Amino acid sequence: TMVALVPRDGGKPLVRHTDPTLHLHLANAYEDRGDTVVELADYDASWEDLNGQLSSVQTLAQSGTMPYGGHLTRMRITPSGSVTSERLTESYGEFPTFNLTRTGSPQRYTYLSANTGAGAYPNAVARIDHSTGTQLTYALPPGRFAPGGSDTTCR
């Protein structure tokens, strides 16, 4: 994975390479004691895993055994260019969001559409508390999907 940090006031970007990752949606990004912090839903995919996942997506989705989303992960890029990743939850989720008034600043909570079991659709909303490291999950009534799902009701 290539990470490129572009200075807001212009100048040369800092470009670093790190372990393979696959993500579709970012939560927030901010500066912390000189480091740049980026939160995202990481699908934990190496090239070998990714090729296997892509070839079996239809079968996994039809059988209802495909996990929904990725793990909320925090990447930290130091001024020297080292990149580390920390998984913030073991649960699978997607479409991370937070209180948007905190954009560009650390936030206490990140919310995800989530799934309470194996399956391809989000049937819950998860709240990750960055102060305590805990997660609260609200399972939706049967036949309802969390925001970010393909629809709000089952047909």
Secondary structure, 3 states (H helix, E strand, C coil): CEEEECCCCCCCCEEEECCCCCEEEEEEEEEECCEEEEEEEECCCCHHHHHHHHHHHHHHHHHCCCCCCEEEEEEEECCCCCEEEEECCCCCEEEEECCHHHCCCCCCEEEEEECCCCCCCCCEEEEEECCCCEEEEEECCCCECCCCCCCCECC
